[in-house]
Amino acid sequence: MADNNPRRKSKMKPSATTTTTTTTTTSDDAPHHAFPDEYDPEVWASFDQTFRQVQSVLDRNRTLIQQVNENHQSRIPSNMVDNVALIQELNGNISKVVSMYSDFSSDFSTAFHNHKPRTGKRGTTNPDA
């Protein structure tokens, strides 16, 4: 007799090619969280700018890593010497990203704690909060 109980764990090993899918709902019927709608657009613009700057540095790092790999595979002495400067730039860029995220975290915390709720079409402020 087959066991059809979905609560029992499968004895099969998980596949190495298992993927996870995340679905994001963008419909107007989706629940609206108060967080994005209640904050100053300038704060969000600043956060967006920070993320764009971080992405730019990460894109540069991708290019640097590709170049370092190509230089390493070539085994040409001058390319190997060039890798020293490329790796130093990578290290500096990683420090920049850490600093940007640190600043972002601080800015986010400040914006969150200084937040004054706005009234709008989706709700009202809570005077008891």
Secondary structure, 3 states (H helix, E strand, C coil): CCCCCCCCCCCCCCCCCCCCCCCCCCCCCCCCCHHHHCCCHHHHHHHHHHHHHHHHHHHHHHHHHHHHHHHHHHCCHHHHHHHHHHHHHHHHHHHHHHHHHHHHHHHHHHHHHCCCCCCECCECCCCCC
